[in-house]
Amino acid sequence: NAHIICRTRDFCFVLNSKEVRLKSSPADLVTETDQQVEKMLISAIRRKYPQHRFIGEESVAAGEAVELTDSPTWIIDPIDGTVNFVHRFPFVAVSIAFTVNKQTEFGIVYSCVEDKLFHAQRGRGAYLNGKPLCVSGQTDIHRCVVVTEIGAERDDLALSTMTSNICRLLRLPVQGVRALGTAAVDMCQVATGGADAYYHIGMHCWDIAASTIIVLEAGGVVMDTDGSEFDMMSRKVIAASSSAVANGIAQVVQADSFLGDFSRNRA
Ligand code: LIP
């Protein structure tokens, strides 16, 4: 199925339309392209696996429930980084994960403009364009580059939570904080060793399902922002090069008041 998204020609045919609409906030965008890519992927997969279930960002936005069951399930973000896509900021990805019994079996992140295909299968390692990936192994939080996201929320509570978390990290200090505008590609930077950690509060399962297994198979760790076990439906994640770094971030980052405002996995 990697071939479905690898065929850049297929992807380009849908890149032409750019009608932009707003979803949950003025910074939460959807284009016809998001919808067409999702339809194309789901119909291609469904032809081969008619019994499988799907959680797709745009299907959820159109009213479908977000329910992860034990059934074989494809979790799809057709364009992760829609704001980037609309503005031609060159980090845009297709993200596809496959779960059985709520466990991710494989994940694919295709960073389209960079033509970088990240993939991982449970127990079989993580790869970038066919070459094995390995996290940095960094254990000292003061020597870390940390990636995060600004997010699409623009209310006062969301903004103060997001900025105060970044301030606390910078005061530690860490060596850098970065944001590429796509959670999937951000998180893959940890798998490459280019970044040492990533955290995000408020993302959805489709943003990070595929990149989670890519980080784990590259030797990284994944946990909740409160330091507890990772739950891809909880809308909180830390991915890091080591447990020491992940725990260091969990001690700094605060999410509770902000997440109180979310209904779970609303698109
Ligand atoms: C986006 C993310 C981005 C995050 C936004 C949004 P979309 O996904 O990947 O990194 O900050 O909140 O979730 O909507 O472009 O697929």
Residues whose N, C-alpha, C, O or C-beta is under 5 A from the ligand:
A	BS01	LIP	L29 D77 I79 D80 G81 T82 V83 E149 I150 G151 A152 G181 T182 A183 A184 D207
